[in-house]
Amino acid sequence: MGLEPFTRDSTIFQDENVLRDSHTPQTLIERDEELMAYQSALRPVVNGAQPKNLFLYGQTGVGKTLATKLVLERLSTDLESMKDVDLHTVFLNCKSLSSSYQVAANLINEFRQPDDKIKTTGYPTGMINQMLWDHLNDLEATHCLIVLDEVDSIGNDDDILYQVPRANDNNLVESTQIGVIGISNDFTFRDNLSARVKDSLCDEEILFSPYDANQLRRILEQRSGKAFHEDVLDENVIPLAAAFAGQSSGSARQALRRLYKAGDLARDEDAEMVTERHVREADRAVERDKVWEELLRVPTHSKLTLYALLVLEAEDELPAKRSAIYKRYRIAANQIDIDPRTDRTVHDRLSQLTLKGFLDVEEKNKGPKGGSYYQYQFSIRSELVTEALSEDSRARDLFE
């Protein structure tokens, strides 16, 4: 059977872009308290004072990045009438950055024209830092807010999170008052920050909790009015999509994906309405995609930890103790020329992978003489792990 002609459909969607990740709504509902705390923390800027350093944390899809964009847009607009305050903002997503050096180098390029950007490797660390201070000193602005989204990607190499928030105090930057906004999807990242970084970065902390099913329902109702044609959603579609996402993650992004996928399935069937069945099918598809996406997002050393578990599974040695996992982790790291981290780091990685739902952990107690210990094994299909690691530019070498 050959390809069928592409034809426009007009039954289900009115504007499906409203359901996409890239869509930025003009308002953020169900986050009034967080928005109030955010605006309060940035009020010193309006008064011409030193900005506070903020740390936002919470899982993906709970409004941290959107809140930041909306608050900074409002702040910039309101400052236009205040001639004594000039704000410059820098937004850097750290998802693919694994060190303070890489963050500093990419920040430098945010201040440069496209034809004047530097290579992000090959410079001495001291030179990279000085270039960053020079750009900040050259700013013709009274204030600069630097947003580091997904900052947990840098792991334990957090020196940049001490240096930049303290740039004014240490006289590295004198003409512009600097503030840093760190955004993390990893609850444990905040706990593992060094004491000096916590003192520097966390003047104010704002926790974005997962949405509950009722909040997700109202978010879906807000978007669906523009996304779908009138009367194409069965009355149980939005409550069911919200309930699935509420039970699974509390993420608005995941709720929207379920609703969008349900509409896609109805459109593919040439159905006149989106029904509960479409939502249930969409839930199964989105859950698999979510696991895949999260596996791709974890840091390199977490991927190596997962690979160690794959090796142990192939040896029929799961569930396994941390010591056995660490042994295979070190071998894997050396195979692809990555410096192995400490046993403590792998312990943290195992804890994070368990929190994300990739691993199951069980405590074993051998009594007074044997003591207690934990054993780990996969809670998801290992084939998914193999496929995801094979997509990673560094981890894929382990399978050759």
C-alpha positions in Angstrom: 0.0 0.0 0.0 1.4 3.4 -1.0 1.5 6.7 0.7 -1.8 8.4 1.1 -2.2 12.2 0.4 -1.7 14.7 3.2 -5.0 16.4 3.9 -5.9 19.0 6.4 -8.1 17.9 9.3 -10.5 20.1 11.1 -12.4 17.8 13.4 -10.3 17.6 16.6 -7.7 20.3 16.9 -8.3 24.0 16.6 -4.7 25.0 17.6 -2.6 22.0 18.6 0.5 24.1 19.3 -1.1 25.2 22.5 -0.5 21.7 23.9 3.2 21.6 22.9 6.2 22.0 25.3 7.3 25.0 23.3 4.1 27.0 24.0 4.4 29.7 26.6 1.1 30.7 28.1 0.6 34.3 29.1 -0.4 33.3 32.7 0.7 30.5 35.0 -2.2 29.2 37.0 -2.0 27.2 40.2 1.3 28.8 41.2 0.2 32.0 43.0 2.2 31.5 46.1 5.4 30.6 44.2 5.0 33.7 42.0 4.5 35.9 45.0 7.6 34.5 46.6 9.5 35.0 43.4 8.5 38.6 43.0 9.3 39.4 46.6 12.8 37.9 46.2 13.4 40.1 43.2 12.1 43.3 44.7 15.6 44.6 45.7 16.3 45.0 42.0 13.4 47.5 41.6 14.9 49.5 44.5 18.3 49.5 42.9 19.8 47.2 45.6 21.9 44.1 45.3 19.8 41.2 43.8 19.2 38.2 46.0 20.5 34.8 44.7 17.6 32.4 44.2 17.4 28.6 44.1 14.3 27.0 42.6 13.9 23.3 42.8 11.2 20.7 42.0 10.7 18.0 39.4 10.3 18.6 35.7 7.0 20.1 34.4 5.9 21.9 37.6 6.4 25.5 36.3 9.9 26.6 37.4 11.2 27.7 34.0 7.8 29.2 32.9 7.5 31.1 36.2 11.1 32.5 35.7 10.3 33.7 32.2 7.1 35.3 33.2 8.5 37.0 36.3 11.6 38.3 34.4 9.5 39.6 31.6 7.2 41.4 34.0 10.3 42.8 35.9 11.9 44.1 32.7 8.6 45.7 31.6 8.1 47.5 34.9 11.7 48.7 35.0 11.3 50.5 31.7 9.8 53.5 33.5 12.6 53.6 36.1 15.6 55.4 34.6 18.0 54.6 37.5 17.8 50.8 37.0 18.9 49.0 33.9 18.6 45.2 34.0 20.4 42.7 31.8 19.3 39.1 31.9 21.2 36.0 30.7 19.4 32.6 30.4 21.6 29.5 30.1 20.3 25.9 30.0 22.9 23.7 31.5 21.4 20.4 30.4 24.4 19.4 28.3 27.0 21.0 30.6 28.8 18.8 33.1 31.3 21.2 34.8 31.7 24.7 36.1 34.2 25.3 33.3 31.7 24.6 30.6 29.1 26.8 32.3 31.6 29.7 32.5 32.6 29.2 28.8 29.0 29.1 27.6 28.1 32.2 29.7 30.9 34.1 28.0 29.3 33.3 24.6 26.0 34.6 25.8 27.7 38.0 26.0 29.3 37.7 22.6 28.1 38.2 19.0 27.6 35.1 16.9 30.8 35.7 14.9 32.9 36.3 18.1 32.1 33.3 20.2 34.9 31.3 21.8 35.5 27.6 21.7 34.2 26.0 24.9 37.4 23.9 25.5 41.1 24.5 25.6 41.5 27.6 27.8 43.0 27.6 31.2 40.4 27.8 33.9 41.8 31.1 35.3 41.6 32.7 31.8 38.0 31.5 31.3 36.9 33.0 34.6 38.7 36.3 33.9 36.9 36.5 30.5 33.6 36.1 32.3 34.4 38.8 34.9 35.6 41.2 32.0 32.2 40.7 30.2 30.3 41.4 33.4 32.3 44.5 34.1 31.8 45.8 30.6 28.0 45.6 30.9 26.3 48.9 30.6 23.7 47.9 33.1 23.2 48.5 36.8 22.0 44.9 37.4 22.5 41.5 35.8 20.4 38.4 36.5 22.0 35.1 35.4 19.5 32.2 35.1 21.1 28.7 35.2 18.4 26.3 34.2 18.9 22.5 34.9 22.0 23.5 36.9 22.0 20.0 38.5 23.7 18.7 35.3 27.1 20.0 36.6 27.0 17.5 39.4 29.6 18.0 42.2 31.7 20.5 40.2 29.9 23.5 41.6 32.6 26.1 41.9 30.8 28.4 39.5 27.8 28.5 41.9 30.1 30.0 44.5 32.1 32.3 42.3 29.4 34.1 40.3 27.0 34.8 43.3 30.0 36.2 45.2 31.5 38.2 42.3 30.5 41.6 43.8 31.5 40.7 47.3 34.9 39.6 46.1 35.4 42.7 43.9 35.5 40.6 40.7 32.7 42.6 39.3 32.3 46.2 40.4 30.2 48.2 38.0 27.1 45.8 37.8 25.3 44.2 40.6 25.0 40.4 39.9 22.3 38.0 41.0 22.1 34.2 40.1 18.9 32.2 39.7 19.6 28.4 39.9 16.9 26.0 38.7 17.2 22.3 39.5 15.0 19.3 38.6 16.9 17.2 41.2 15.8 17.4 44.8 19.0 15.8 46.0 21.3 18.3 44.2 20.5 21.0 46.6 21.3 18.7 49.6 24.7 17.8 48.1 25.8 21.3 47.4 28.9 22.3 49.4 28.3 24.6 52.5 29.9 27.6 50.9 27.8 27.2 47.7 24.6 27.0 49.8 25.6 30.2 51.6 26.2 32.0 48.2 23.4 30.7 46.0 20.5 30.1 48.4 19.6 33.5 49.7 16.1 32.5 48.9 14.7 29.1 48.0 11.4 28.3 46.3 10.1 24.8 46.2 7.7 24.0 43.3 5.8 21.0 44.5 4.1 18.5 42.1 0.6 19.4 41.0 -2.3 17.4 42.3 -5.0 16.0 40.0 -7.4 19.0 40.6 -4.7 21.5 39.7 -3.7 19.6 36.6 -7.4 19.4 35.6 -7.7 23.2 35.7 -4.4 23.6 33.7 -5.8 21.2 31.1 -9.1 23.1 31.0 -7.2 26.4 30.4 -5.2 25.0 27.4 -8.0 22.8 25.9 -10.3 25.7 25.3 -7.8 27.0 22.6 -6.4 23.7 21.5 -9.6 21.7 20.6 -12.7 22.5 18.7 -15.8 22.9 20.8 -17.5 19.8 22.1 -14.9 17.2 20.8 -13.7 16.2 24.3 -15.8 13.6 26.2 -16.6 14.9 29.7 -14.3 12.4 31.3 -11.2 13.0 29.1 -9.7 15.9 31.0 -10.3 14.5 34.5 -8.8 11.1 33.4 -5.7 12.7 31.8 -5.2 14.8 34.9 -5.6 11.8 37.2 -3.1 9.7 35.3 -0.5 12.5 35.3 -1.2 13.3 39.0 -0.6 9.7 40.0 2.5 9.3 37.8 4.4 12.6 38.2 2.4 15.6 39.2 3.8 17.2 36.0 1.8 19.6 33.9 4.0 18.7 31.0 3.1 15.0 31.3 -0.6 15.9 31.6 -0.5 18.0 28.5 1.3 15.2 26.6 -1.4 12.7 27.5 -4.1 15.1 26.3 -2.3 15.9 23.1 -1.6 12.2 22.4 -5.2 11.3 23.0 -6.2 14.0 20.5 -3.7 12.6 18.0 -5.1 9.1 18.4 -8.6 10.3 17.8 -7.5 12.2 14.7 -5.7 9.2 13.3 -8.9 7.2 13.6 -10.9 10.0 12.0 -13.0 9.9 15.2 -15.4 12.8 15.9 -14.6 12.9 19.6 -11.7 12.2 22.0 -12.8 9.5 24.5 -11.6 7.8 27.6 -10.2 5.0 25.5 -7.9 7.4 23.7 -6.7 8.8 27.0 -5.9 5.3 28.3 -4.0 4.4 25.2 -2.2 7.8 25.4 -1.2 7.2 29.0 0.6 3.9 28.1 2.4 5.6 25.2 3.4 8.7 27.2 4.7 6.6 30.2 7.1 4.8 27.9 8.2 8.0 26.3 8.7 9.6 29.7 11.0 6.8 30.9 13.0 7.1 27.7 13.3 10.8 28.0 14.4 10.7 31.6 17.0 8.0 30.8 18.5 10.3 28.2 18.6 13.2 30.6 20.5 11.6 33.5 24.1 12.7 34.0 27.0 10.7 32.6 28.0 9.1 35.9 24.4 8.0 36.4 24.5 6.4 32.9 27.7 4.6 33.9 26.0 3.4 37.0 23.1 2.0 35.0 25.5 0.3 32.7 27.1 -1.4 35.7 23.7 -2.8 36.5 23.3 -4.0 33.0 26.6 -5.9 33.3 25.5 -7.4 36.6 22.2 -8.5 35.0 24.1 -10.2 32.2 26.1 -12.0 34.8 22.8 -13.0 36.6 24.0 -11.0 39.7 21.0 -8.8 40.3 19.9 -7.7 42.8 23.4 -6.4 43.7 25.1 -4.6 46.6 26.6 -1.2 46.1 30.1 -2.5 46.3 29.5 -4.8 43.3 27.9 -2.0 41.3 30.8 0.3 42.1 33.3 -2.2 40.9 31.6 -2.5 37.4 31.1 1.3 37.4 34.8 1.9 37.7 35.6 -0.5 34.9 33.1 1.2 32.6 34.4 4.7 33.4 38.0 3.6 32.6 36.8 2.0 29.4 35.7 5.3 28.0 38.4 7.5 29.6 36.2 9.1 32.2 37.7 9.7 35.7 35.7 7.5 38.1 34.0 9.3 41.0 34.0 8.1 44.6 31.9 5.3 46.1 29.9 8.0 47.8 29.0 9.6 44.4 27.8 6.3 43.1 25.7 5.9 46.2 24.1 9.3 45.5 23.5 8.2 41.9 21.8 5.0 43.0 19.6 7.0 45.3 18.6 9.4 42.5 18.0 6.6 40.1 15.7 5.0 42.7 13.9 8.2 43.3 13.3 8.6 39.5 11.7 5.1 39.5 14.4 3.3 37.4 15.6 1.1 40.3 14.1 -0.9 43.1 16.1 -1.0 46.4 15.6 -3.6 49.2 17.3 -3.5 52.6 18.8 -6.8 53.8 19.5 -7.4 57.4 21.9 -10.3 58.3 21.6 -9.8 62.0 24.1 -8.5 64.6 27.1 -10.2 62.8 26.2 -9.7 59.2 24.8 -6.1 59.5 22.4 -4.5 57.0 22.9 -3.4 53.4 20.9 -2.4 50.3 20.5 -4.3 47.1 19.5 -2.7 43.8 17.9 -4.0 40.6 16.0 -2.5 37.7 12.3 -1.5 38.1 12.0 -0.9 34.4 12.8 -3.1 31.4 16.5 -3.3 31.0 16.1 -3.2 27.2 14.9 0.4 27.5 18.1 1.2 29.5 20.3 -0.4 26.8 18.5 1.5 24.0 18.8 4.8 25.9 22.5 4.4 26.7 23.2 3.4 23.2 21.9 6.9 22.1 24.4 8.7 24.4 27.5 9.9 22.5 29.9 8.6 25.2 28.1 5.6 26.7 27.5 4.0 23.4 31.2 3.1 23.2 30.6 0.6 26.0 28.5 -1.5 23.7 31.0 -1.8 20.9 
